[in-house]
Amino acid sequence: MIRANAAAWQAPLTAPGAARRPRPDKWSPLEYGCHVRDVFTLYDYRLGLMLTEDDPLYPNWNQDETAVADRYDTQDPAAVAGELAGAAETLAARFSALTGDQWTRPGRRSDGARFTVETFARYLVHDPVHHLYDVTGLPHSR
């Protein structure tokens, strides 16, 4: 699902006007793409913690602050498309390599939410799928 989602992001990120917001209160395809790229990168980091530490507490991540600090609105859409694809492949490969008891290893968010690697994987899927729908209006459930 991660790989299919990343592939579906390529068209909106390389389309003319990818950096243009459809409304002042809604992110552009570029800004959503930056966010999804960063989600894939963050989840790879957190998954690494879960696989190497006992019940790690993930550092907090404020996605809104990141969007402003990293200037999502000024990044190059073609570069973001490539970075998103690369981050997705890294994360998908790590999930693909998991075996047996690794799926039950725990981890925690700073707000107290607890996950196993399996529930963490299920939780992850929502964000990139939802944001692809935000950009394209088409559900991608592959």
C-alpha positions as a Python dict, from the first residue, in 0.01 Angstrom:
ca = {
    (1, 'M'): (0, 0, 0),
    (2, 'I'): (289, 237, 74),
    (3, 'R'): (443, 180, -269),
    (4, 'A'): (109, 214, -451),
    (5, 'N'): (31, 534, -263),
    (6, 'A'): (372, 682, -345),
    (7, 'A'): (324, 601, -712),
    (8, 'A'): (-14, 775, -711),
    (9, 'W'): (147, 1094, -573),
    (10, 'Q'): (371, 1135, -877),
    (11, 'A'): (101, 1275, -1108),
    (12, 'P'): (-32, 1549, -877),
    (13, 'L'): (321, 1653, -780),
    (14, 'T'): (440, 1684, -1139),
    (15, 'A'): (125, 1848, -1276),
    (16, 'P'): (126, 2217, -1368),
    (17, 'G'): (12, 2423, -1072),
    (18, 'A'): (122, 2169, -808),
    (19, 'A'): (234, 2455, -584),
    (20, 'R'): (-96, 2644, -613),
    (21, 'R'): (-348, 2620, -331),
    (22, 'P'): (-704, 2550, -450),
    (23, 'R'): (-830, 2770, -164),
    (24, 'P'): (-646, 2983, 91),
    (25, 'D'): (-740, 2738, 369),
    (26, 'K'): (-636, 2419, 186),
    (27, 'W'): (-284, 2301, 115),
    (28, 'S'): (-157, 2266, -239),
    (29, 'P'): (-62, 1924, -381),
    (30, 'L'): (299, 2027, -315),
    (31, 'E'): (236, 2098, 53),
    (32, 'Y'): (44, 1773, 100),
    (33, 'G'): (322, 1588, -84),
    (34, 'C'): (586, 1737, 147),
    (35, 'H'): (379, 1630, 446),
    (36, 'V'): (337, 1273, 317),
    (37, 'R'): (710, 1252, 239),
    (38, 'D'): (784, 1359, 596),
    (39, 'V'): (527, 1116, 738),
    (40, 'F'): (700, 828, 556),
    (41, 'T'): (1037, 946, 689),
    (42, 'L'): (904, 989, 1043),
    (43, 'Y'): (738, 648, 1044),
    (44, 'D'): (1059, 485, 924),
    (45, 'Y'): (1244, 650, 1213),
    (46, 'R'): (979, 547, 1466),
    (47, 'L'): (967, 193, 1330),
    (48, 'G'): (1344, 177, 1369),
    (49, 'L'): (1305, 279, 1734),
    (50, 'M'): (1042, 11, 1789),
    (51, 'L'): (1269, -256, 1642),
    (52, 'T'): (1582, -157, 1835),
    (53, 'E'): (1458, -23, 2171),
    (54, 'D'): (1226, -163, 2435),
    (55, 'D'): (895, 26, 2430),
    (56, 'P'): (1038, 357, 2303),
    (57, 'L'): (869, 693, 2353),
    (58, 'Y'): (879, 873, 2018),
    (59, 'P'): (992, 1235, 2015),
    (60, 'N'): (701, 1471, 1951),
    (61, 'W'): (646, 1599, 1596),
    (62, 'N'): (440, 1908, 1523),
    (63, 'Q'): (340, 1877, 1159),
    (64, 'D'): (214, 2235, 1133),
    (65, 'E'): (540, 2379, 1267),
    (66, 'T'): (734, 2158, 1025),
    (67, 'A'): (531, 2281, 729),
    (68, 'V'): (615, 2643, 813),
    (69, 'A'): (978, 2589, 918),
    (70, 'D'): (1060, 2376, 613),
    (71, 'R'): (870, 2607, 378),
    (72, 'Y'): (661, 2335, 217),
    (73, 'D'): (505, 2600, -8),
    (74, 'T'): (838, 2686, -176),
    (75, 'Q'): (987, 2341, -232),
    (76, 'D'): (1039, 2202, -581),
    (77, 'P'): (748, 1970, -671),
    (78, 'A'): (963, 1740, -889),
    (79, 'A'): (1220, 1705, -612),
    (80, 'V'): (946, 1633, -359),
    (81, 'A'): (801, 1366, -590),
    (82, 'G'): (1137, 1189, -594),
    (83, 'E'): (1193, 1230, -221),
    (84, 'L'): (844, 1100, -143),
    (85, 'A'): (904, 794, -363),
    (86, 'G'): (1239, 729, -195),
    (87, 'A'): (1101, 768, 158),
    (88, 'A'): (811, 538, 72),
    (89, 'E'): (1042, 272, -68),
    (90, 'T'): (1265, 284, 241),
    (91, 'L'): (966, 243, 473),
    (92, 'A'): (799, -25, 261),
    (93, 'A'): (1122, -226, 247),
    (94, 'R'): (1159, -208, 626),
    (95, 'F'): (802, -329, 676),
    (96, 'S'): (852, -603, 415),
    (97, 'A'): (1152, -737, 605),
    (98, 'L'): (965, -782, 935),
    (99, 'T'): (914, -1132, 1069),
    (100, 'G'): (737, -1306, 1357),
    (101, 'D'): (762, -1134, 1693),
    (102, 'Q'): (879, -806, 1542),
    (103, 'W'): (514, -730, 1463),
    (104, 'T'): (429, -726, 1835),
    (105, 'R'): (707, -493, 1951),
    (106, 'P'): (564, -186, 2131),
    (107, 'G'): (616, 189, 2105),
    (108, 'R'): (447, 503, 2239),
    (109, 'R'): (367, 853, 2116),
    (110, 'S'): (422, 1155, 2339),
    (111, 'D'): (43, 1189, 2383),
    (112, 'G'): (32, 845, 2546),
    (113, 'A'): (-100, 649, 2247),
    (114, 'R'): (46, 296, 2248),
    (115, 'F'): (116, 85, 1942),
    (116, 'T'): (257, -248, 1838),
    (117, 'V'): (440, -256, 1508),
    (118, 'E'): (125, -409, 1357),
    (119, 'T'): (-113, -140, 1487),
    (120, 'F'): (146, 125, 1399),
    (121, 'A'): (144, -2, 1039),
    (122, 'R'): (-236, 7, 1026),
    (123, 'Y'): (-242, 360, 1171),
    (124, 'L'): (15, 479, 916),
    (125, 'V'): (-194, 383, 615),
    (126, 'H'): (-465, 637, 688),
    (127, 'D'): (-257, 953, 650),
    (128, 'P'): (-111, 920, 299),
    (129, 'V'): (-436, 772, 162),
    (130, 'H'): (-645, 1049, 316),
    (131, 'H'): (-416, 1322, 182),
    (132, 'L'): (-406, 1172, -165),
    (133, 'Y'): (-785, 1194, -160),
    (134, 'D'): (-753, 1558, -43),
    (135, 'V'): (-545, 1630, -355),
    (136, 'T'): (-713, 1416, -621),
    (137, 'G'): (-1066, 1365, -489),
    (138, 'L'): (-1028, 999, -585),
    (139, 'P'): (-1000, 727, -320),
    (140, 'H'): (-694, 502, -354),
    (141, 'S'): (-755, 183, -160),
    (142, 'R'): (-503, -44, -329),
}
